[in-house]
């Protein structure tokens, strides 16, 4: 059974930090491009960051310099380190691997 399970979301104050994790099972994790997406209320889902199996990364401009995507192929897990969080980062964050989606984890940035 293919499954992606996100964790690490929560409530954080502006300029705070959070780290999201996505554990994968049932897929050939090592060959998948892993991605983090997010969807804010009333908005379309957008790509946040991707990482290839060779550790090449790509970020949406709005998070460059603040977010870092990484992966541990031995643990079948991808991470998203989020620093200097802003109100506009509030969204449900989804993990994607080989066109499989996780259930999402809520990130709320609020004072």
N, C-alpha and C positions, 0 to 999 in steps of 0.2 A: 504494500500500500504506500503510495506516494504521499508524503506529508511534509509540510513546512510549519514550524511552530515558532512564532515570534514571542519575545518577552522583553521586559525592560522599560516599557512605557510608564508614564505617570505624570504627575503634576510637578512642574518646576518653575521657579521664578525666572524672570528675564535675566539674561547673561549667565544663567546656570548651565549645567551639563547633564546629559543622560547618555547611556550606552544601550543600544538595542542589540538584541541577539536573535538569530534565526537558525534554528536547528533543522536540518534536513534528513529525511529518511526515505528509503525506497526509490531513490534516484541515483543516477551516476553523477554524484555531486562534483566530482573532479573535472568533468567536461562541461559543466554548465556555466554560462555567464550568470552571475548572481546580481540581483538588483534590489534596491530599496526604492519604493514609490510612496507617495503620500496623497491623501485626499482630504482637503479641508471642506467644511460644510458649505454646500452650494457651489462647489467647484469640481472641476474634472480631476481625475487622478493624474498626477504628474510624476515623471521620473526624477528621482533625487540623485542617485549615484549607482554606478555599476562597477563590477570588478570581474575580470576574466580569470581563467584558471592560471594564467601566467602573471597575474597581479597587476595587469594594466587597469587603471581606474579612470573614471569619467564622472564629472559632477555637473549638476545644473548650476548656472552662474550664481544663483541666490544663496547657495550654501558653500561655495568655494572658500577655502581658508577657515571654515568653521567646522565642517563635517569631515569625517574620515571613514571610508569604508575599508574593511579588511576581511580576510577569510582565513580559516584554518581548515585545510583540506583533510587533515587527519581527524578532525572532530566533526566534519561535515557541517560547519557552522560559519555563518557570515555575520559580521558586526557592523554597526554604524555608531561611531563615536560622534556625539553632537555637542559642540561647545558654543558658548556665546549665543545661547538660544534667544530667539526673538518671538514676540507675540505671533507673528505671521508664520512661525513654524508649527503652530498648533494644527494638528491633523491626525488622522488615522494613518499609521505607517504600515506598509505592506512589504513583505519579502516576496521575491519572485525568482524562480530557478527553473530553467528549461520550460518556461510557460506554465509552471505550476505556481499557484498563489497561496500564501498563508492567510490566516484569518484576520490579521491586522492587530495592531496594538496602538492604543490611544496615547498621544503625547499632547499635553496641555501646558502652554506657557502662560502663566498668569501671576500677577502680584497679589 
